[in-house]
């Protein structure tokens, strides 16, 4: 093989850690209840929730005619219909004065200190400060918030050990490290310098709590609002049976000529009185993302995915040329490709692999004359050596990742069948099973590819055919001169 093979065999990194530490990734927005909900008017509803409901009434937000109310459900708390609710009917509307967002922080006592902070950091700091202030105007809302969720950021070391070998483990640890670094900066730059404004009790655990609350309850993708907590609306639970995200919630004017804003939430389906109101949190999140954000997973295999992380090594002698080609085609030095259980390889993945593996006698494709056509050429096999290399590298990476698990799929499935598992262990088992299935699927795809190497048509053959120099049987045509 070519001299560059030794360089490119390290282009695929497994497992992948978090794709980004960008706050838009971190905050982008748990199953059908089988138990009878308890009415908000019932004495069985926790006192903190009754106080919260009364507070909303005192604020003029809810009344006896409100179509839904808080209730104890299988997920913990949820919203239950007080009467039949039609499809696309408004379930609740919360005015802007009751939202918690970066604007809320700016208007608070700590606002002057938070101007240079990331939006989520400022809101997290605000939540922690208000949590420790008995005089907080948000007291009844904060008292209703959970102390933790089943998100993996709250798992103990023993519980995280059940994720050994998974990308979710490396992602969780990466996110926790990121949050800790943000807290350390916050501590040095604001907390220690302004002790009169902050309780000395503020710790990393407090900050992780606030992060988890925002991760699981904040709404995003709203008009002018990328990170906002909406009291009451954040009780709405997720149902996988709901397959649309359209128009579930929006921000609109409070009146025809009013500048006041309302958060409006609609039911995407018809709901009978006494049943829980649900929405779809996000159709595109994987089970790993659902576990990290909310602390649950789904049985839908389309939620199982694995991310292949492919790099153009800086040590590659053709690094600059390859990077230029990647960037021209909307990619970069690193490519992230999410492979989903039961689905074909994502668009562009084979092209990117072939580009990174280019070398030796195939390097002529990197010449400037091919700049406008090379991406199209990479849609098909370049050469036997190039195709063989990408198959070997991907299969080796899959085998390496699978070796990181201490159990087999069969062993995990047996544990699930036996039941009597706590919720977090059940999540870990389903994540392990899902990731291993996808890794086996990827390995099988490239194993099948290896078996086809001798019958695939490569660039040189295609080029000769285009020039009319190869016959229908693949034989080279010669012309005799007289």
Buried (B, 14 or more C-beta within 10 A) or exposed (E): BBEBBEBBBEBBBBBBBBBEBEBEEBBBBBBBBEEEBBBBEEEEBBEBBBBBBEBBEEEEBBEEEBBBBBBBBBBEBBBBBBEEBEEEBEBBBBBBEBBBBBBBBBEBEBBEBBEEBBBBBBBBBBBBBBBBBEEBEBBBBBBBBBEBBBBBBBBEEEBBEBBEBBBBBBBBBBBBEBBEEBBEEBBEEBBEEEEEEBBEEBEBEBBBBBBBBBBBBBBBEBEEBBBBBBBBBBBBBBBBEBEEBEEBBEBEEBEEEEEEBBBBBBBBBEBEEBBBBBBBBBEEBBBBBBBBBBBBBBEEBBBBBBBBBBBBBEEBEBBEBBBEBBEEBEBEBBBBBBBBBEBEBBEBBBBBBBBBBBBBEBBEBBEEEBEEEBBEBBEBBBBEBBBBBBBBBBBBBBEEBBEBBEBEBEEBBEBEEEEEEEEBBBBBBBBBBBBBBBBBBBBEBBBEBEEEBEEEEBBEBBEBBEEEEBEEEEEEEEEEEE
